[in-house]
Amino acid sequence: MLILDNLLIGGIRFVLDKVASAVDQEMNDEGRLREELLAAQMRYELGEMSDEDFVEFQDDILLRLREIREREREAAGGAAGAMSFQPGAFDVDVSFTADRTYGDEEEP
């Protein structure tokens, strides 16, 4: 009976460790957080989300991204942490639509 209890408890512990690991990985996935931010931006642009809600959601996601990066720097032994923050050093996504298309038409 004791062996059965130990096996059962060990099995449950193993499963819970795996679930906790999967949840932690999901919560710390930068790609998923960026996708959530992009989806929120689309909802905002479509009018499905208010300004206040979008700003709050964006601040939360950006805070989580910063925390992930700080933990990664600490885990790397500070090697990445030796790099200082440089104002203006960030990624920018740009898109635009043209009012007029050029191609076979004669340009003005």
TAKA-V490751 format. One line per field, one symbol per residue. phi: phi as a letter, one per 40 degrees, with the letter a starting at -180 (. if undefined). A space follows every 50 residues. Layout:
BEGIN
phi = ???
END
This chain:
BEGIN
phi = .ccccccccccccccccccccccccccbccccccccccccccccccgcbc dcccccccccccccccccccccccccggcccccccbdgcacbbbaabccb bbiccccc
END
